[in-house]
């Protein structure tokens, strides 16, 4: 749970209290959404880097 709280707090800048007020399943949904956002951003950055190196 500590890792979930840290992950959400780091990315969304939510307070500990805000995060802990979420039900566990809702908190997990936010963790999954953050991971999806990060994957999209990383994929876009890789694509852009590949375009410049070609």
Phi and psi restraints in degrees (range 20) as a CNS / XPLOR table:
assign (resid 1 and name C) (resid 2 and name N)
       (resid 2 and name CA) (resid 2 and name C) 1.0 -59.9 20.0 2
assign (resid 2 and name N) (resid 2 and name CA)
       (resid 2 and name C) (resid 3 and name N) 1.0 -41.4 20.0 2
assign (resid 2 and name C) (resid 3 and name N)
       (resid 3 and name CA) (resid 3 and name C) 1.0 -63.3 20.0 2
assign (resid 3 and name N) (resid 3 and name CA)
       (resid 3 and name C) (resid 4 and name N) 1.0 -41.1 20.0 2
assign (resid 3 and name C) (resid 4 and name N)
       (resid 4 and name CA) (resid 4 and name C) 1.0 -60.3 20.0 2
assign (resid 4 and name N) (resid 4 and name CA)
       (resid 4 and name C) (resid 5 and name N) 1.0 -47.6 20.0 2
assign (resid 4 and name C) (resid 5 and name N)
       (resid 5 and name CA) (resid 5 and name C) 1.0 -62.5 20.0 2
assign (resid 5 and name N) (resid 5 and name CA)
       (resid 5 and name C) (resid 6 and name N) 1.0 -45.8 20.0 2
assign (resid 5 and name C) (resid 6 and name N)
       (resid 6 and name CA) (resid 6 and name C) 1.0 -62.6 20.0 2
assign (resid 6 and name N) (resid 6 and name CA)
       (resid 6 and name C) (resid 7 and name N) 1.0 -41.4 20.0 2
assign (resid 6 and name C) (resid 7 and name N)
       (resid 7 and name CA) (resid 7 and name C) 1.0 -61.9 20.0 2
assign (resid 7 and name N) (resid 7 and name CA)
       (resid 7 and name C) (resid 8 and name N) 1.0 -50.2 20.0 2
assign (resid 7 and name C) (resid 8 and name N)
       (resid 8 and name CA) (resid 8 and name C) 1.0 -66.8 20.0 2
assign (resid 8 and name N) (resid 8 and name CA)
       (resid 8 and name C) (resid 9 and name N) 1.0 -43.6 20.0 2
assign (resid 8 and name C) (resid 9 and name N)
       (resid 9 and name CA) (resid 9 and name C) 1.0 -61.2 20.0 2
assign (resid 9 and name N) (resid 9 and name CA)
       (resid 9 and name C) (resid 10 and name N) 1.0 -43.3 20.0 2
assign (resid 9 and name C) (resid 10 and name N)
       (resid 10 and name CA) (resid 10 and name C) 1.0 -62.4 20.0 2
assign (resid 10 and name N) (resid 10 and name CA)
       (resid 10 and name C) (resid 11 and name N) 1.0 -45.7 20.0 2
assign (resid 10 and name C) (resid 11 and name N)
       (resid 11 and name CA) (resid 11 and name C) 1.0 -82.1 20.0 2
assign (resid 11 and name N) (resid 11 and name CA)
       (resid 11 and name C) (resid 12 and name N) 1.0 -36.2 20.0 2
assign (resid 11 and name C) (resid 12 and name N)
       (resid 12 and name CA) (resid 12 and name C) 1.0 -106.0 20.0 2
assign (resid 12 and name N) (resid 12 and name CA)
       (resid 12 and name C) (resid 13 and name N) 1.0 -8.2 20.0 2
assign (resid 12 and name C) (resid 13 and name N)
       (resid 13 and name CA) (resid 13 and name C) 1.0 60.2 20.0 2
assign (resid 13 and name N) (resid 13 and name CA)
       (resid 13 and name C) (resid 14 and name N) 1.0 34.8 20.0 2
assign (resid 13 and name C) (resid 14 and name N)
       (resid 14 and name CA) (resid 14 and name C) 1.0 -86.2 20.0 2
assign (resid 14 and name N) (resid 14 and name CA)
       (resid 14 and name C) (resid 15 and name N) 1.0 151.3 20.0 2
assign (resid 14 and name C) (resid 15 and name N)
       (resid 15 and name CA) (resid 15 and name C) 1.0 -75.9 20.0 2
assign (resid 15 and name N) (resid 15 and name CA)
       (resid 15 and name C) (resid 16 and name N) 1.0 161.1 20.0 2
assign (resid 15 and name C) (resid 16 and name N)
       (resid 16 and name CA) (resid 16 and name C) 1.0 -54.7 20.0 2
assign (resid 16 and name N) (resid 16 and name CA)
       (resid 16 and name C) (resid 17 and name N) 1.0 -44.4 20.0 2
assign (resid 16 and name C) (resid 17 and name N)
       (resid 17 and name CA) (resid 17 and name C) 1.0 -63.2 20.0 2
assign (resid 17 and name N) (resid 17 and name CA)
       (resid 17 and name C) (resid 18 and name N) 1.0 -42.5 20.0 2
assign (resid 17 and name C) (resid 18 and name N)
       (resid 18 and name CA) (resid 18 and name C) 1.0 -61.3 20.0 2
assign (resid 18 and name N) (resid 18 and name CA)
       (resid 18 and name C) (resid 19 and name N) 1.0 -42.6 20.0 2
assign (resid 18 and name C) (resid 19 and name N)
       (resid 19 and name CA) (resid 19 and name C) 1.0 -69.9 20.0 2
assign (resid 19 and name N) (resid 19 and name CA)
       (resid 19 and name C) (resid 20 and name N) 1.0 -43.2 20.0 2
assign (resid 19 and name C) (resid 20 and name N)
       (resid 20 and name CA) (resid 20 and name C) 1.0 -70.2 20.0 2
assign (resid 20 and name N) (resid 20 and name CA)
       (resid 20 and name C) (resid 21 and name N) 1.0 -19.7 20.0 2
assign (resid 20 and name C) (resid 21 and name N)
       (resid 21 and name CA) (resid 21 and name C) 1.0 -74.9 20.0 2
assign (resid 21 and name N) (resid 21 and name CA)
       (resid 21 and name C) (resid 22 and name N) 1.0 -12.6 20.0 2
assign (resid 21 and name C) (resid 22 and name N)
       (resid 22 and name CA) (resid 22 and name C) 1.0 -78.5 20.0 2
assign (resid 22 and name N) (resid 22 and name CA)
       (resid 22 and name C) (resid 23 and name N) 1.0 145.7 20.0 2
assign (resid 22 and name C) (resid 23 and name N)
       (resid 23 and name CA) (resid 23 and name C) 1.0 -65.3 20.0 2
assign (resid 23 and name N) (resid 23 and name CA)
       (resid 23 and name C) (resid 24 and name N) 1.0 152.3 20.0 2
assign (resid 23 and name C) (resid 24 and name N)
       (resid 24 and name CA) (resid 24 and name C) 1.0 -55.9 20.0 2
assign (resid 24 and name N) (resid 24 and name CA)
       (resid 24 and name C) (resid 25 and name N) 1.0 -44.5 20.0 2
assign (resid 24 and name C) (resid 25 and name N)
       (resid 25 and name CA) (resid 25 and name C) 1.0 -64.2 20.0 2
assign (resid 25 and name N) (resid 25 and name CA)
       (resid 25 and name C) (resid 26 and name N) 1.0 -37.2 20.0 2
assign (resid 25 and name C) (resid 26 and name N)
       (resid 26 and name CA) (resid 26 and name C) 1.0 -67.2 20.0 2
assign (resid 26 and name N) (resid 26 and name CA)
       (resid 26 and name C) (resid 27 and name N) 1.0 -39.8 20.0 2
assign (resid 26 and name C) (resid 27 and name N)
       (resid 27 and name CA) (resid 27 and name C) 1.0 -61.6 20.0 2
assign (resid 27 and name N) (resid 27 and name CA)
       (resid 27 and name C) (resid 28 and name N) 1.0 -41.5 20.0 2
assign (resid 27 and name C) (resid 28 and name N)
       (resid 28 and name CA) (resid 28 and name C) 1.0 -63.2 20.0 2
assign (resid 28 and name N) (resid 28 and name CA)
       (resid 28 and name C) (resid 29 and name N) 1.0 -36.8 20.0 2
assign (resid 28 and name C) (resid 29 and name N)
       (resid 29 and name CA) (resid 29 and name C) 1.0 -62.3 20.0 2
assign (resid 29 and name N) (resid 29 and name CA)
       (resid 29 and name C) (resid 30 and name N) 1.0 -39.8 20.0 2
assign (resid 29 and name C) (resid 30 and name N)
       (resid 30 and name CA) (resid 30 and name C) 1.0 -67.2 20.0 2
assign (resid 30 and name N) (resid 30 and name CA)
       (resid 30 and name C) (resid 31 and name N) 1.0 -38.9 20.0 2
assign (resid 30 and name C) (resid 31 and name N)
       (resid 31 and name CA) (resid 31 and name C) 1.0 -60.5 20.0 2
assign (resid 31 and name N) (resid 31 and name CA)
       (resid 31 and name C) (resid 32 and name N) 1.0 -44.6 20.0 2
assign (resid 31 and name C) (resid 32 and name N)
       (resid 32 and name CA) (resid 32 and name C) 1.0 -63.6 20.0 2
assign (resid 32 and name N) (resid 32 and name CA)
       (resid 32 and name C) (resid 33 and name N) 1.0 -40.9 20.0 2
assign (resid 32 and name C) (resid 33 and name N)
       (resid 33 and name CA) (resid 33 and name C) 1.0 -66.0 20.0 2
assign (resid 33 and name N) (resid 33 and name CA)
       (resid 33 and name C) (resid 34 and name N) 1.0 -42.5 20.0 2
assign (resid 33 and name C) (resid 34 and name N)
       (resid 34 and name CA) (resid 34 and name C) 1.0 -60.3 20.0 2
assign (resid 34 and name N) (resid 34 and name CA)
       (resid 34 and name C) (resid 35 and name N) 1.0 -42.9 20.0 2
assign (resid 34 and name C) (resid 35 and name N)
       (resid 35 and name CA) (resid 35 and name C) 1.0 -61.3 20.0 2
assign (resid 35 and name N) (resid 35 and name CA)
       (resid 35 and name C) (resid 36 and name N) 1.0 -41.2 20.0 2
assign (resid 35 and name C) (resid 36 and name N)
       (resid 36 and name CA) (resid 36 and name C) 1.0 -62.7 20.0 2
assign (resid 36 and name N) (resid 36 and name CA)
       (resid 36 and name C) (resid 37 and name N) 1.0 -44.2 20.0 2
assign (resid 36 and name C) (resid 37 and name N)
       (resid 37 and name CA) (resid 37 and name C) 1.0 -60.1 20.0 2
assign (resid 37 and name N) (resid 37 and name CA)
       (resid 37 and name C) (resid 38 and name N) 1.0 -46.5 20.0 2
assign (resid 37 and name C) (resid 38 and name N)
       (resid 38 and name CA) (resid 38 and name C) 1.0 -62.1 20.0 2
assign (resid 38 and name N) (resid 38 and name CA)
       (resid 38 and name C) (resid 39 and name N) 1.0 -40.8 20.0 2
assign (resid 38 and name C) (resid 39 and name N)
       (resid 39 and name CA) (resid 39 and name C) 1.0 -62.7 20.0 2
assign (resid 39 and name N) (resid 39 and name CA)
       (resid 39 and name C) (resid 40 and name N) 1.0 -43.9 20.0 2
assign (resid 39 and name C) (resid 40 and name N)
       (resid 40 and name CA) (resid 40 and name C) 1.0 -61.3 20.0 2
assign (resid 40 and name N) (resid 40 and name CA)
       (resid 40 and name C) (resid 41 and name N) 1.0 -44.9 20.0 2
assign (resid 40 and name C) (resid 41 and name N)
       (resid 41 and name CA) (resid 41 and name C) 1.0 -63.6 20.0 2
assign (resid 41 and name N) (resid 41 and name CA)
       (resid 41 and name C) (resid 42 and name N) 1.0 -43.0 20.0 2
assign (resid 41 and name C) (resid 42 and name N)
       (resid 42 and name CA) (resid 42 and name C) 1.0 -65.0 20.0 2
assign (resid 42 and name N) (resid 42 and name CA)
       (resid 42 and name C) (resid 43 and name N) 1.0 -41.9 20.0 2
assign (resid 42 and name C) (resid 43 and name N)
       (resid 43 and name CA) (resid 43 and name C) 1.0 -63.1 20.0 2
assign (resid 43 and name N) (resid 43 and name CA)
       (resid 43 and name C) (resid 44 and name N) 1.0 -41.0 20.0 2
assign (resid 43 and name C) (resid 44 and name N)
       (resid 44 and name CA) (resid 44 and name C) 1.0 -65.0 20.0 2
assign (resid 44 and name N) (resid 44 and name CA)
       (resid 44 and name C) (resid 45 and name N) 1.0 -41.5 20.0 2
assign (resid 44 and name C) (resid 45 and name N)
       (resid 45 and name CA) (resid 45 and name C) 1.0 -65.3 20.0 2
assign (resid 45 and name N) (resid 45 and name CA)
       (resid 45 and name C) (resid 46 and name N) 1.0 -38.8 20.0 2
assign (resid 45 and name C) (resid 46 and name N)
       (resid 46 and name CA) (resid 46 and name C) 1.0 -65.6 20.0 2
assign (resid 46 and name N) (resid 46 and name CA)
       (resid 46 and name C) (resid 47 and name N) 1.0 -41.8 20.0 2
assign (resid 46 and name C) (resid 47 and name N)
       (resid 47 and name CA) (resid 47 and name C) 1.0 -61.7 20.0 2
assign (resid 47 and name N) (resid 47 and name CA)
       (resid 47 and name C) (resid 48 and name N) 1.0 -44.3 20.0 2
assign (resid 47 and name C) (resid 48 and name N)
       (resid 48 and name CA) (resid 48 and name C) 1.0 -64.1 20.0 2
assign (resid 48 and name N) (resid 48 and name CA)
       (resid 48 and name C) (resid 49 and name N) 1.0 -42.0 20.0 2
assign (resid 48 and name C) (resid 49 and name N)
       (resid 49 and name CA) (resid 49 and name C) 1.0 -63.6 20.0 2
assign (resid 49 and name N) (resid 49 and name CA)
       (resid 49 and name C) (resid 50 and name N) 1.0 -39.6 20.0 2
assign (resid 49 and name C) (resid 50 and name N)
       (resid 50 and name CA) (resid 50 and name C) 1.0 -65.2 20.0 2
assign (resid 50 and name N) (resid 50 and name CA)
       (resid 50 and name C) (resid 51 and name N) 1.0 -36.2 20.0 2
assign (resid 50 and name C) (resid 51 and name N)
       (resid 51 and name CA) (resid 51 and name C) 1.0 -63.9 20.0 2
assign (resid 51 and name N) (resid 51 and name CA)
       (resid 51 and name C) (resid 52 and name N) 1.0 -38.7 20.0 2
assign (resid 51 and name C) (resid 52 and name N)
       (resid 52 and name CA) (resid 52 and name C) 1.0 -77.5 20.0 2
assign (resid 52 and name N) (resid 52 and name CA)
       (resid 52 and name C) (resid 53 and name N) 1.0 -26.0 20.0 2
assign (resid 52 and name C) (resid 53 and name N)
       (resid 53 and name CA) (resid 53 and name C) 1.0 -87.7 20.0 2
assign (resid 53 and name N) (resid 53 and name CA)
       (resid 53 and name C) (resid 54 and name N) 1.0 -7.5 20.0 2
